[in-house]
Amino acid sequence: MTKWEYATAPLLIHATKQILDNWGQDGWELVQVVPGPQGGDSLVAYFKRPLA
């Protein structure tokens, strides 16, 4: 059975692709993007990857 680890990260609207590409290079898969707690343009990304 696969075991997972999870992480969250804030997304900056002007650098979203770069941030997601960096996480992807480290083996993280994007699960979901939700509005941040501050509202407005703030976003939070949720990631997962298999434990080694």
PALO-729458 format. One record per residue: residue number from 1; residue in one letter; y, z, x of N, C-alpha, C in turn. Coordinates in nm, 2 decimals, always signed. Last residue first. Layout:
<resi = NUM | resn = A | npy = Y | npz = Z | npx = X | capy = Y | capz = Z | capx = X | cpy = Y | cpz = Z | cpx = X>
...
//
This chain:
<resi = 52 | resn = A | npy = +0.76 | npz = +0.03 | npx = +0.92 | capy = +0.68 | capz = -0.03 | capx = +1.03 | cpy = +0.56 | cpz = +0.06 | cpx = +1.06>
<resi = 51 | resn = L | npy = +0.84 | npz = -0.01 | npx = +0.58 | capy = +0.83 | capz = +0.08 | capx = +0.70 | cpy = +0.73 | cpz = +0.02 | cpx = +0.80>
<resi = 50 | resn = P | npy = +1.02 | npz = -0.29 | npx = +0.45 | capy = +0.89 | capz = -0.21 | capx = +0.47 | cpy = +0.90 | cpz = -0.12 | cpx = +0.59>
<resi = 49 | resn = R | npy = +1.34 | npz = -0.23 | npx = +0.31 | capy = +1.26 | capz = -0.30 | capx = +0.40 | cpy = +1.13 | cpz = -0.22 | cpx = +0.42>
<resi = 48 | resn = K | npy = +1.63 | npz = -0.27 | npx = +0.10 | capy = +1.50 | capz = -0.21 | capx = +0.13 | cpy = +1.43 | cpz = -0.29 | cpx = +0.23>
<resi = 47 | resn = F | npy = +1.97 | npz = -0.19 | npx = -0.02 | capy = +1.87 | capz = -0.26 | capx = +0.06 | cpy = +1.74 | cpz = -0.19 | cpx = +0.07>
<resi = 46 | resn = Y | npy = +2.26 | npz = -0.22 | npx = -0.21 | capy = +2.13 | capz = -0.15 | capx = -0.20 | cpy = +2.03 | cpz = -0.24 | cpx = -0.13>
<resi = 45 | resn = A | npy = +2.61 | npz = -0.21 | npx = -0.18 | capy = +2.48 | capz = -0.29 | capx = -0.17 | cpy = +2.37 | cpz = -0.19 | cpx = -0.15>
<resi = 44 | resn = V | npy = +2.90 | npz = -0.17 | npx = -0.37 | capy = +2.79 | capz = -0.10 | capx = -0.29 | cpy = +2.67 | cpz = -0.18 | cpx = -0.30>
<resi = 43 | resn = L | npy = +3.24 | npz = -0.25 | npx = -0.38 | capy = +3.11 | capz = -0.28 | capx = -0.41 | cpy = +3.01 | cpz = -0.20 | cpx = -0.32>
<resi = 42 | resn = S | npy = +3.58 | npz = -0.25 | npx = -0.50 | capy = +3.48 | capz = -0.19 | capx = -0.41 | cpy = +3.34 | cpz = -0.22 | cpx = -0.47>
<resi = 41 | resn = D | npy = +3.79 | npz = -0.35 | npx = -0.65 | capy = +3.71 | capz = -0.45 | capx = -0.57 | cpy = +3.60 | cpz = -0.38 | cpx = -0.49>
<resi = 40 | resn = G | npy = +3.78 | npz = -0.10 | npx = -0.90 | capy = +3.85 | capz = -0.21 | capx = -0.84 | cpy = +3.75 | cpz = -0.31 | cpx = -0.77>
<resi = 39 | resn = G | npy = +3.60 | npz = +0.20 | npx = -0.80 | capy = +3.63 | capz = +0.09 | capx = -0.89 | cpy = +3.71 | cpz = -0.02 | cpx = -0.82>
<resi = 38 | resn = Q | npy = +3.49 | npz = +0.39 | npx = -0.64 | capy = +3.64 | capz = +0.38 | capx = -0.65 | cpy = +3.69 | cpz = +0.28 | cpx = -0.75>
<resi = 37 | resn = P | npy = +3.22 | npz = +0.35 | npx = -0.64 | capy = +3.27 | capz = +0.47 | capx = -0.71 | cpy = +3.43 | cpz = +0.46 | cpx = -0.73>
<resi = 36 | resn = G | npy = +3.15 | npz = +0.00 | npx = -0.68 | capy = +3.16 | capz = +0.12 | capx = -0.60 | cpy = +3.23 | cpz = +0.23 | cpx = -0.69>
<resi = 35 | resn = P | npy = +2.92 | npz = -0.20 | npx = -0.87 | capy = +3.05 | capz = -0.16 | capx = -0.84 | cpy = +3.05 | cpz = -0.02 | cpx = -0.77>
<resi = 34 | resn = V | npy = +2.63 | npz = -0.32 | npx = -0.68 | capy = +2.69 | capz = -0.25 | capx = -0.80 | cpy = +2.83 | cpz = -0.22 | cpx = -0.76>
<resi = 33 | resn = V | npy = +2.36 | npz = -0.52 | npx = -0.60 | capy = +2.50 | capz = -0.49 | capx = -0.57 | cpy = +2.56 | cpz = -0.43 | cpx = -0.69>
<resi = 32 | resn = Q | npy = +2.02 | npz = -0.49 | npx = -0.48 | capy = +2.12 | capz = -0.49 | capx = -0.59 | cpy = +2.26 | cpz = -0.47 | cpx = -0.53>
<resi = 31 | resn = V | npy = +1.86 | npz = -0.56 | npx = -0.26 | capy = +1.80 | capz = -0.53 | capx = -0.39 | cpy = +1.90 | cpz = -0.55 | cpx = -0.50>
<resi = 30 | resn = L | npy = +1.82 | npz = -0.74 | npx = +0.03 | capy = +1.92 | capz = -0.70 | capx = -0.07 | cpy = +1.85 | cpz = -0.68 | cpx = -0.20>
<resi = 29 | resn = E | npy = +1.62 | npz = -0.63 | npx = +0.30 | capy = +1.63 | capz = -0.72 | capx = +0.18 | cpy = +1.73 | cpz = -0.66 | cpx = +0.08>
<resi = 28 | resn = W | npy = +1.64 | npz = -0.61 | npx = +0.65 | capy = +1.67 | capz = -0.55 | capx = +0.52 | cpy = +1.68 | cpz = -0.66 | cpx = +0.42>
<resi = 27 | resn = G | npy = +1.62 | npz = -0.71 | npx = +0.91 | capy = +1.50 | capz = -0.70 | capx = +0.83 | cpy = +1.52 | cpz = -0.64 | cpx = +0.69>
<resi = 26 | resn = D | npy = +1.84 | npz = -0.76 | npx = +1.05 | capy = +1.77 | capz = -0.63 | capx = +1.09 | cpy = +1.65 | cpz = -0.61 | cpx = +0.99>
<resi = 25 | resn = Q | npy = +1.95 | npz = -0.98 | npx = +0.93 | capy = +1.90 | capz = -0.99 | capx = +1.06 | cpy = +1.81 | cpz = -0.87 | cpx = +1.11>
<resi = 24 | resn = G | npy = +2.04 | npz = -0.85 | npx = +0.69 | capy = +1.92 | capz = -0.94 | capx = +0.69 | cpy = +1.86 | cpz = -0.96 | cpx = +0.82>
<resi = 23 | resn = W | npy = +2.27 | npz = -0.73 | npx = +0.79 | capy = +2.16 | capz = -0.65 | capx = +0.73 | cpy = +2.03 | cpz = -0.73 | cpx = +0.73>
<resi = 22 | resn = N | npy = +2.42 | npz = -0.96 | npx = +0.85 | capy = +2.38 | capz = -0.86 | capx = +0.96 | cpy = +2.27 | cpz = -0.77 | cpx = +0.91>
<resi = 21 | resn = D | npy = +2.45 | npz = -1.09 | npx = +0.60 | capy = +2.37 | capz = -1.15 | capx = +0.71 | cpy = +2.33 | cpz = -1.05 | cpx = +0.82>
<resi = 20 | resn = L | npy = +2.61 | npz = -0.90 | npx = +0.47 | capy = +2.47 | capz = -0.92 | capx = +0.42 | cpy = +2.39 | cpz = -0.99 | cpx = +0.53>
<resi = 19 | resn = I | npy = +2.84 | npz = -0.92 | npx = +0.63 | capy = +2.78 | capz = -0.80 | capx = +0.62 | cpy = +2.63 | cpz = -0.82 | cpx = +0.58>
<resi = 18 | resn = Q | npy = +2.91 | npz = -1.20 | npx = +0.59 | capy = +2.88 | capz = -1.15 | capx = +0.73 | cpy = +2.80 | cpz = -1.01 | cpx = +0.72>
<resi = 17 | resn = K | npy = +2.95 | npz = -1.20 | npx = +0.32 | capy = +2.85 | capz = -1.28 | capx = +0.38 | cpy = +2.81 | cpz = -1.23 | cpx = +0.51>
<resi = 16 | resn = T | npy = +3.18 | npz = -1.02 | npx = +0.29 | capy = +3.05 | capz = -1.00 | capx = +0.22 | cpy = +2.94 | cpz = -1.07 | cpx = +0.29>
<resi = 15 | resn = A | npy = +3.44 | npz = -0.99 | npx = +0.37 | capy = +3.34 | capz = -1.00 | capx = +0.47 | cpy = +3.20 | cpz = -0.99 | cpx = +0.41>
<resi = 14 | resn = H | npy = +3.61 | npz = -0.93 | npx = +0.16 | capy = +3.65 | capz = -1.04 | capx = +0.25 | cpy = +3.55 | cpz = -1.07 | cpx = +0.36>
<resi = 13 | resn = I | npy = +3.49 | npz = -0.72 | npx = +0.03 | capy = +3.50 | capz = -0.84 | capx = -0.04 | cpy = +3.53 | cpz = -0.96 | cpx = +0.06>
<resi = 12 | resn = L | npy = +3.26 | npz = -0.51 | npx = +0.18 | capy = +3.40 | capz = -0.55 | capx = +0.18 | cpy = +3.41 | cpz = -0.69 | cpx = +0.13>
<resi = 11 | resn = L | npy = +3.03 | npz = -0.29 | npx = +0.06 | capy = +3.06 | capz = -0.43 | capx = +0.09 | cpy = +3.21 | cpz = -0.45 | cpx = +0.08>
<resi = 10 | resn = P | npy = +2.86 | npz = +0.00 | npx = +0.19 | capy = +2.98 | capz = -0.06 | capx = +0.12 | cpy = +2.99 | cpz = -0.20 | cpx = +0.15>
<resi = 9 | resn = A | npy = +2.51 | npz = +0.05 | npx = +0.15 | capy = +2.62 | capz = +0.01 | capx = +0.24 | cpy = +2.74 | cpz = -0.04 | cpx = +0.15>
<resi = 8 | resn = T | npy = +2.20 | npz = +0.22 | npx = +0.16 | capy = +2.31 | capz = +0.17 | capx = +0.09 | cpy = +2.42 | cpz = +0.14 | cpx = +0.19>
<resi = 7 | resn = A | npy = +1.84 | npz = +0.18 | npx = +0.20 | capy = +1.97 | capz = +0.21 | capx = +0.26 | cpy = +2.08 | cpz = +0.16 | cpx = +0.16>
<resi = 6 | resn = Y | npy = +1.49 | npz = +0.28 | npx = +0.24 | capy = +1.61 | capz = +0.22 | capx = +0.16 | cpy = +1.74 | cpz = +0.26 | cpx = +0.23>
<resi = 5 | resn = E | npy = +1.16 | npz = +0.18 | npx = +0.31 | capy = +1.27 | capz = +0.27 | capx = +0.34 | cpy = +1.39 | cpz = +0.20 | cpx = +0.27>
<resi = 4 | resn = W | npy = +0.82 | npz = +0.18 | npx = +0.17 | capy = +0.96 | capz = +0.12 | capx = +0.19 | cpy = +1.06 | cpz = +0.23 | cpx = +0.24>
<resi = 3 | resn = K | npy = +0.48 | npz = +0.09 | npx = +0.21 | capy = +0.58 | capz = +0.19 | capx = +0.20 | cpy = +0.72 | cpz = +0.14 | cpx = +0.24>
<resi = 2 | resn = T | npy = +0.22 | npz = -0.08 | npx = +0.06 | capy = +0.34 | capz = -0.09 | capx = +0.13 | cpy = +0.43 | cpz = +0.03 | cpx = +0.11>
<resi = 1 | resn = M | npy = -0.12 | npz = +0.00 | npx = +0.08 | capy = +0.00 | capz = +0.00 | capx = +0.00 | cpy = +0.12 | cpz = +0.00 | cpx = +0.09>
//
